[in-house]
Amino acid sequence: MSKVSICPTCGSKSKIKEENGIVSYEAIQEDEVFKKVSQLKKAMEKFKTKAEDLEKQIETIKKDN
């Protein structure tokens, strides 16, 4: 993930890039934020599905014992 900070010039939230000792700021656009949120939602849904499957497996194992 990118480093994020407030731009000292315009005050917007910006991604920070540092090359050869020079720091540059790039404003974060709304579409970037929506894309990242969408990626996080998908990742959380996958995690939730895996967790539910593991819970079912645990219940099955408990019933068998």
N, C-alpha and C positions, 0 to 999 in steps of 0.2 A: 504494500500500500504506500501511497505517496505521503510525504510529510505535508501537513496542512497548517497554515498560519494566517494571520491577518496581514494584508499588504500594507506597508507603511505609507504608501502613496495614496491609494484610493480607499483603504479601509475594508475591502472585500475579503472574504475567505479565499485563500489562494493556495495552490500547490507550490511548494518550494523546490527549486532545483539549484544545485551548486556544482559549478564546473570551473576548474582552475581558480578557485577562490572567489569567483563571481557568483553572487546569489541572484537568481531571477525568480520572479513571481508570476504565476499564470492563474488568472481568475477561474474559479470552478463554475462551470455552467450547469444549469438545472438539469439538462438532459444527462449529464455525467452522473449527477446525484441519483436520478431516477434509475439509471442503468445499474449503479452499484447497489441500490436498495433492492432492485429486482434480483440481482445475483445473490444477495444475502437471504432473501425470502426463499429462493430455490434451494439454497444450501440448508437452511433451517428445515424445510419440508423434507428433504432427504434424510436429515438427522432424525427428525421426528418419526419417519417411517421405519428407519432402522431400529430406533429405540422401542417402538411398539412391537416390532417383530421379535426383538430380544426378550421383551416382557412375556410374550406368548410362549416363547421357548422355555423360559424359566418356569412359567406356570405348568407347562407340560411335564417338565422334569420333576417338579414338586409332586405332581399327581402320580407319576410313575413310581416314586419312592414311597 
